[in-house]
């Protein structure tokens, strides 16, 4: 009790209270600085992702990606044409997860199995003959992650 009274008279109590208040303020400012730093980093990452192509963005986010880059029809024979597909490694992993292939299979074969399945489902859904003689599906690898399907 005497100790507290002495601190109060000498101003030590006020100094201690100010020190506690200053430390509390410093801690809050550090927390706010950390929050702002995290927000800045997130904004920079989002800006960087926005500059990437859809495929690169999906790959960076470790998400599956597949896209039709080009579709061409042979003007002399409407039954012949091709689709140029583009994909990333995560799409291949997803296809393998669903039974379209194994790690030992070339990516083009895995995508071909999936593509054939999609075409079969579309024909079946439309009530069309899935065994009709409309040619064949030919897969030509163009580059890693790209093939021409005709």
MODELLER restraints for C-alpha pairs under 7 A, 6 or more apart:
rsr = mdl.restraints
at = mdl.atoms
rsr.add(forms.Gaussian(group=physical.xy_distance, feature=features.Distance(at['CA:7:A'], at['CA:13:A']), mean=5.02, stdev=0.5))
rsr.add(forms.Gaussian(group=physical.xy_distance, feature=features.Distance(at['CA:49:A'], at['CA:57:A']), mean=5.66, stdev=0.5))
rsr.add(forms.Gaussian(group=physical.xy_distance, feature=features.Distance(at['CA:55:A'], at['CA:65:A']), mean=6.06, stdev=0.5))
rsr.add(forms.Gaussian(group=physical.xy_distance, feature=features.Distance(at['CA:55:A'], at['CA:88:A']), mean=6.95, stdev=0.5))
rsr.add(forms.Gaussian(group=physical.xy_distance, feature=features.Distance(at['CA:58:A'], at['CA:64:A']), mean=6.49, stdev=0.5))
rsr.add(forms.Gaussian(group=physical.xy_distance, feature=features.Distance(at['CA:58:A'], at['CA:65:A']), mean=6.14, stdev=0.5))
rsr.add(forms.Gaussian(group=physical.xy_distance, feature=features.Distance(at['CA:59:A'], at['CA:88:A']), mean=6.55, stdev=0.5))
rsr.add(forms.Gaussian(group=physical.xy_distance, feature=features.Distance(at['CA:62:A'], at['CA:90:A']), mean=6.43, stdev=0.5))
rsr.add(forms.Gaussian(group=physical.xy_distance, feature=features.Distance(at['CA:63:A'], at['CA:90:A']), mean=5.85, stdev=0.5))
rsr.add(forms.Gaussian(group=physical.xy_distance, feature=features.Distance(at['CA:64:A'], at['CA:88:A']), mean=6.49, stdev=0.5))
rsr.add(forms.Gaussian(group=physical.xy_distance, feature=features.Distance(at['CA:64:A'], at['CA:90:A']), mean=4.42, stdev=0.5))
rsr.add(forms.Gaussian(group=physical.xy_distance, feature=features.Distance(at['CA:64:A'], at['CA:91:A']), mean=4.03, stdev=0.5))
rsr.add(forms.Gaussian(group=physical.xy_distance, feature=features.Distance(at['CA:64:A'], at['CA:94:A']), mean=6.96, stdev=0.5))
rsr.add(forms.Gaussian(group=physical.xy_distance, feature=features.Distance(at['CA:65:A'], at['CA:87:A']), mean=5.30, stdev=0.5))
rsr.add(forms.Gaussian(group=physical.xy_distance, feature=features.Distance(at['CA:65:A'], at['CA:88:A']), mean=5.56, stdev=0.5))
rsr.add(forms.Gaussian(group=physical.xy_distance, feature=features.Distance(at['CA:65:A'], at['CA:90:A']), mean=6.94, stdev=0.5))
rsr.add(forms.Gaussian(group=physical.xy_distance, feature=features.Distance(at['CA:65:A'], at['CA:91:A']), mean=5.44, stdev=0.5))
rsr.add(forms.Gaussian(group=physical.xy_distance, feature=features.Distance(at['CA:66:A'], at['CA:85:A']), mean=6.99, stdev=0.5))
rsr.add(forms.Gaussian(group=physical.xy_distance, feature=features.Distance(at['CA:66:A'], at['CA:86:A']), mean=5.57, stdev=0.5))
rsr.add(forms.Gaussian(group=physical.xy_distance, feature=features.Distance(at['CA:66:A'], at['CA:87:A']), mean=4.24, stdev=0.5))
rsr.add(forms.Gaussian(group=physical.xy_distance, feature=features.Distance(at['CA:66:A'], at['CA:88:A']), mean=6.87, stdev=0.5))
rsr.add(forms.Gaussian(group=physical.xy_distance, feature=features.Distance(at['CA:66:A'], at['CA:91:A']), mean=6.67, stdev=0.5))
rsr.add(forms.Gaussian(group=physical.xy_distance, feature=features.Distance(at['CA:67:A'], at['CA:85:A']), mean=5.68, stdev=0.5))
rsr.add(forms.Gaussian(group=physical.xy_distance, feature=features.Distance(at['CA:67:A'], at['CA:86:A']), mean=5.29, stdev=0.5))
rsr.add(forms.Gaussian(group=physical.xy_distance, feature=features.Distance(at['CA:67:A'], at['CA:87:A']), mean=6.47, stdev=0.5))
rsr.add(forms.Gaussian(group=physical.xy_distance, feature=features.Distance(at['CA:68:A'], at['CA:83:A']), mean=6.48, stdev=0.5))
rsr.add(forms.Gaussian(group=physical.xy_distance, feature=features.Distance(at['CA:68:A'], at['CA:84:A']), mean=5.78, stdev=0.5))
rsr.add(forms.Gaussian(group=physical.xy_distance, feature=features.Distance(at['CA:68:A'], at['CA:85:A']), mean=4.59, stdev=0.5))
rsr.add(forms.Gaussian(group=physical.xy_distance, feature=features.Distance(at['CA:68:A'], at['CA:86:A']), mean=6.39, stdev=0.5))
rsr.add(forms.Gaussian(group=physical.xy_distance, feature=features.Distance(at['CA:69:A'], at['CA:84:A']), mean=5.28, stdev=0.5))
rsr.add(forms.Gaussian(group=physical.xy_distance, feature=features.Distance(at['CA:69:A'], at['CA:85:A']), mean=5.63, stdev=0.5))
rsr.add(forms.Gaussian(group=physical.xy_distance, feature=features.Distance(at['CA:69:A'], at['CA:86:A']), mean=6.54, stdev=0.5))
rsr.add(forms.Gaussian(group=physical.xy_distance, feature=features.Distance(at['CA:70:A'], at['CA:83:A']), mean=5.61, stdev=0.5))
rsr.add(forms.Gaussian(group=physical.xy_distance, feature=features.Distance(at['CA:70:A'], at['CA:84:A']), mean=5.02, stdev=0.5))
rsr.add(forms.Gaussian(group=physical.xy_distance, feature=features.Distance(at['CA:71:A'], at['CA:82:A']), mean=5.68, stdev=0.5))
rsr.add(forms.Gaussian(group=physical.xy_distance, feature=features.Distance(at['CA:71:A'], at['CA:83:A']), mean=4.52, stdev=0.5))
rsr.add(forms.Gaussian(group=physical.xy_distance, feature=features.Distance(at['CA:71:A'], at['CA:84:A']), mean=6.46, stdev=0.5))
rsr.add(forms.Gaussian(group=physical.xy_distance, feature=features.Distance(at['CA:72:A'], at['CA:81:A']), mean=5.26, stdev=0.5))
rsr.add(forms.Gaussian(group=physical.xy_distance, feature=features.Distance(at['CA:72:A'], at['CA:82:A']), mean=5.33, stdev=0.5))
rsr.add(forms.Gaussian(group=physical.xy_distance, feature=features.Distance(at['CA:72:A'], at['CA:83:A']), mean=6.63, stdev=0.5))
rsr.add(forms.Gaussian(group=physical.xy_distance, feature=features.Distance(at['CA:73:A'], at['CA:80:A']), mean=6.11, stdev=0.5))
rsr.add(forms.Gaussian(group=physical.xy_distance, feature=features.Distance(at['CA:73:A'], at['CA:81:A']), mean=4.05, stdev=0.5))
rsr.add(forms.Gaussian(group=physical.xy_distance, feature=features.Distance(at['CA:73:A'], at['CA:82:A']), mean=6.59, stdev=0.5))
rsr.add(forms.Gaussian(group=physical.xy_distance, feature=features.Distance(at['CA:74:A'], at['CA:80:A']), mean=5.46, stdev=0.5))
rsr.add(forms.Gaussian(group=physical.xy_distance, feature=features.Distance(at['CA:74:A'], at['CA:81:A']), mean=5.28, stdev=0.5))
rsr.add(forms.Gaussian(group=physical.xy_distance, feature=features.Distance(at['CA:79:A'], at['CA:134:A']), mean=6.36, stdev=0.5))
rsr.add(forms.Gaussian(group=physical.xy_distance, feature=features.Distance(at['CA:80:A'], at['CA:150:A']), mean=7.00, stdev=0.5))
rsr.add(forms.Gaussian(group=physical.xy_distance, feature=features.Distance(at['CA:81:A'], at['CA:150:A']), mean=5.38, stdev=0.5))
rsr.add(forms.Gaussian(group=physical.xy_distance, feature=features.Distance(at['CA:82:A'], at['CA:148:A']), mean=6.56, stdev=0.5))
rsr.add(forms.Gaussian(group=physical.xy_distance, feature=features.Distance(at['CA:82:A'], at['CA:149:A']), mean=5.12, stdev=0.5))
rsr.add(forms.Gaussian(group=physical.xy_distance, feature=features.Distance(at['CA:82:A'], at['CA:150:A']), mean=3.69, stdev=0.5))
rsr.add(forms.Gaussian(group=physical.xy_distance, feature=features.Distance(at['CA:83:A'], at['CA:148:A']), mean=5.82, stdev=0.5))
rsr.add(forms.Gaussian(group=physical.xy_distance, feature=features.Distance(at['CA:83:A'], at['CA:149:A']), mean=4.95, stdev=0.5))
rsr.add(forms.Gaussian(group=physical.xy_distance, feature=features.Distance(at['CA:83:A'], at['CA:150:A']), mean=6.15, stdev=0.5))
rsr.add(forms.Gaussian(group=physical.xy_distance, feature=features.Distance(at['CA:84:A'], at['CA:147:A']), mean=5.76, stdev=0.5))
rsr.add(forms.Gaussian(group=physical.xy_distance, feature=features.Distance(at['CA:84:A'], at['CA:148:A']), mean=4.24, stdev=0.5))
rsr.add(forms.Gaussian(group=physical.xy_distance, feature=features.Distance(at['CA:84:A'], at['CA:149:A']), mean=5.86, stdev=0.5))
rsr.add(forms.Gaussian(group=physical.xy_distance, feature=features.Distance(at['CA:85:A'], at['CA:146:A']), mean=5.67, stdev=0.5))
rsr.add(forms.Gaussian(group=physical.xy_distance, feature=features.Distance(at['CA:85:A'], at['CA:147:A']), mean=5.52, stdev=0.5))
rsr.add(forms.Gaussian(group=physical.xy_distance, feature=features.Distance(at['CA:85:A'], at['CA:148:A']), mean=6.27, stdev=0.5))
rsr.add(forms.Gaussian(group=physical.xy_distance, feature=features.Distance(at['CA:86:A'], at['CA:145:A']), mean=5.67, stdev=0.5))
rsr.add(forms.Gaussian(group=physical.xy_distance, feature=features.Distance(at['CA:86:A'], at['CA:146:A']), mean=4.47, stdev=0.5))
rsr.add(forms.Gaussian(group=physical.xy_distance, feature=features.Distance(at['CA:86:A'], at['CA:147:A']), mean=6.75, stdev=0.5))
rsr.add(forms.Gaussian(group=physical.xy_distance, feature=features.Distance(at['CA:87:A'], at['CA:145:A']), mean=5.08, stdev=0.5))
rsr.add(forms.Gaussian(group=physical.xy_distance, feature=features.Distance(at['CA:87:A'], at['CA:146:A']), mean=6.41, stdev=0.5))
rsr.add(forms.Gaussian(group=physical.xy_distance, feature=features.Distance(at['CA:88:A'], at['CA:145:A']), mean=5.76, stdev=0.5))
rsr.add(forms.Gaussian(group=physical.xy_distance, feature=features.Distance(at['CA:92:A'], at['CA:107:A']), mean=6.72, stdev=0.5))
rsr.add(forms.Gaussian(group=physical.xy_distance, feature=features.Distance(at['CA:96:A'], at['CA:102:A']), mean=5.74, stdev=0.5))
rsr.add(forms.Gaussian(group=physical.xy_distance, feature=features.Distance(at['CA:100:A'], at['CA:110:A']), mean=5.57, stdev=0.5))
rsr.add(forms.Gaussian(group=physical.xy_distance, feature=features.Distance(at['CA:100:A'], at['CA:113:A']), mean=6.14, stdev=0.5))
rsr.add(forms.Gaussian(group=physical.xy_distance, feature=features.Distance(at['CA:100:A'], at['CA:114:A']), mean=6.37, stdev=0.5))
rsr.add(forms.Gaussian(group=physical.xy_distance, feature=features.Distance(at['CA:101:A'], at['CA:110:A']), mean=5.32, stdev=0.5))
rsr.add(forms.Gaussian(group=physical.xy_distance, feature=features.Distance(at['CA:108:A'], at['CA:139:A']), mean=6.88, stdev=0.5))
rsr.add(forms.Gaussian(group=physical.xy_distance, feature=features.Distance(at['CA:108:A'], at['CA:141:A']), mean=6.49, stdev=0.5))
rsr.add(forms.Gaussian(group=physical.xy_distance, feature=features.Distance(at['CA:108:A'], at['CA:147:A']), mean=6.71, stdev=0.5))
rsr.add(forms.Gaussian(group=physical.xy_distance, feature=features.Distance(at['CA:112:A'], at['CA:139:A']), mean=6.79, stdev=0.5))
rsr.add(forms.Gaussian(group=physical.xy_distance, feature=features.Distance(at['CA:120:A'], at['CA:130:A']), mean=6.08, stdev=0.5))
rsr.add(forms.Gaussian(group=physical.xy_distance, feature=features.Distance(at['CA:123:A'], at['CA:129:A']), mean=6.78, stdev=0.5))
rsr.add(forms.Gaussian(group=physical.xy_distance, feature=features.Distance(at['CA:123:A'], at['CA:130:A']), mean=5.95, stdev=0.5))
rsr.add(forms.Gaussian(group=physical.xy_distance, feature=features.Distance(at['CA:124:A'], at['CA:130:A']), mean=6.38, stdev=0.5))
rsr.add(forms.Gaussian(group=physical.xy_distance, feature=features.Distance(at['CA:137:A'], at['CA:149:A']), mean=6.53, stdev=0.5))
rsr.add(forms.Gaussian(group=physical.xy_distance, feature=features.Distance(at['CA:137:A'], at['CA:150:A']), mean=5.39, stdev=0.5))
rsr.add(forms.Gaussian(group=physical.xy_distance, feature=features.Distance(at['CA:138:A'], at['CA:149:A']), mean=5.51, stdev=0.5))
rsr.add(forms.Gaussian(group=physical.xy_distance, feature=features.Distance(at['CA:138:A'], at['CA:150:A']), mean=4.98, stdev=0.5))
rsr.add(forms.Gaussian(group=physical.xy_distance, feature=features.Distance(at['CA:139:A'], at['CA:147:A']), mean=6.37, stdev=0.5))
rsr.add(forms.Gaussian(group=physical.xy_distance, feature=features.Distance(at['CA:139:A'], at['CA:148:A']), mean=5.68, stdev=0.5))
rsr.add(forms.Gaussian(group=physical.xy_distance, feature=features.Distance(at['CA:139:A'], at['CA:149:A']), mean=4.53, stdev=0.5))
rsr.add(forms.Gaussian(group=physical.xy_distance, feature=features.Distance(at['CA:139:A'], at['CA:150:A']), mean=6.51, stdev=0.5))
rsr.add(forms.Gaussian(group=physical.xy_distance, feature=features.Distance(at['CA:140:A'], at['CA:147:A']), mean=5.42, stdev=0.5))
rsr.add(forms.Gaussian(group=physical.xy_distance, feature=features.Distance(at['CA:140:A'], at['CA:148:A']), mean=5.06, stdev=0.5))
rsr.add(forms.Gaussian(group=physical.xy_distance, feature=features.Distance(at['CA:140:A'], at['CA:149:A']), mean=6.41, stdev=0.5))
rsr.add(forms.Gaussian(group=physical.xy_distance, feature=features.Distance(at['CA:141:A'], at['CA:147:A']), mean=4.27, stdev=0.5))
rsr.add(forms.Gaussian(group=physical.xy_distance, feature=features.Distance(at['CA:141:A'], at['CA:148:A']), mean=6.35, stdev=0.5))
rsr.add(forms.Gaussian(group=physical.xy_distance, feature=features.Distance(at['CA:142:A'], at['CA:148:A']), mean=6.61, stdev=0.5))
